[in-house]
Amino acid sequence: MTIKDLKYELEHLHEDYELRPEMTIRELEWLCMKVSRHTAEVGLKLAVAR
């Protein structure tokens, strides 16, 4: 993966997750955790790619 690929992945991260108005607090917490983990993984890949 190139740095350009990783930047694209970060810019389009929100497209991987569905946010629905009827979600419960527990579902929102889970979604936030999942997005945070995904963002951290991409950040680590960026650091390694340097």
N, C-alpha and C positions, 0 to 999 in steps of 0.2 A: 504494500500500500504506500502511495506517495503522500506527501504532506498535503498536496492539493486534494486528494481523495478524502483525507481525514477532515480537512476544512469543510468540504462539501457535506460530509456526514454530520458534522456539528451543526451546520446551517440548516439541515433538513431533519434534525433529530425529532422535532415535534411531530413530524409526519408518521413516525412509527408508533405513536401512542394516541389512543382515542380518549378524548375528554368529553364526558356526557353530563348534561345538567342534572340528571337524576342520581349521580354517583353519591355514595355515602361517604362520610368522613374517613372511614377505614379504607375504602377503595381509593380515595384521593391520596391518603398517606402512602398506600402501596404504590400508586402510580408515581408519586414524587420520589420515592425510594428507587424505583426502577429507572426513572429518568436520570437521577443523580448518579447511579451506578454506571449507566451507559455513558454519561458525560465523562465520568472519571476514567473509564476504559479508553475512550477516544483521546483524552488528555495524556494518558500514559503512552499510548501509541505515538502521539505527536512528539512526546519527549524522547522516545526511543528513536524515532525517525530522524531527529536532528542529528 
